[in-house]
Amino acid sequence: MIETCLLEKRNCYGNDRYFPKCDKSRQLLHLMGKNSFASWELQRVRDLGYIIQPYSWSVDENSTEPAYTRNPWD
């Protein structure tokens, strides 16, 4: 079974940080004793077999629900 982690990218004081948007990513961060991932830590998460999925709050005209976008980090 493929596990995915939904993360939201934010810029904090000039550094890119990745914040959890699902239970799996929250559990990983809880084990690490942190509240967000640094960009270099994402490669370690991928090495564990997780797929990193970008998450953003893009809202279309007909819905106010959060939507998944394909590649918001580019």
Secondary structure in CASP SS format (residue, H / E / C, confidence):
PFRMAT SS
TARGET T0000
AUTHOR 0000-0000-0000
METHOD secondary structure of the structure
MODEL  1
M C 1.00
I C 1.00
E E 1.00
T E 1.00
C E 1.00
L E 1.00
L E 1.00
E E 1.00
K E 1.00
R E 1.00
N E 1.00
C E 1.00
Y C 1.00
G C 1.00
N E 1.00
D E 1.00
R E 1.00
Y E 1.00
F E 1.00
P E 1.00
K C 1.00
C C 1.00
D H 1.00
K H 1.00
S H 1.00
R H 1.00
Q H 1.00
L H 1.00
L H 1.00
H H 1.00
L H 1.00
M H 1.00
G C 1.00
K C 1.00
N C 1.00
S C 1.00
F E 1.00
A E 1.00
S H 1.00
W H 1.00
E H 1.00
L H 1.00
Q H 1.00
R H 1.00
V H 1.00
R H 1.00
D H 1.00
L C 1.00
G C 1.00
Y E 1.00
I E 1.00
I E 1.00
Q E 1.00
P E 1.00
Y C 1.00
S E 1.00
W E 1.00
S C 1.00
V C 1.00
D C 1.00
E C 1.00
N C 1.00
S C 1.00
T C 1.00
E C 1.00
P C 1.00
A E 1.00
Y C 1.00
T C 1.00
R C 1.00
N C 1.00
P C 1.00
W C 1.00
D C 1.00
END
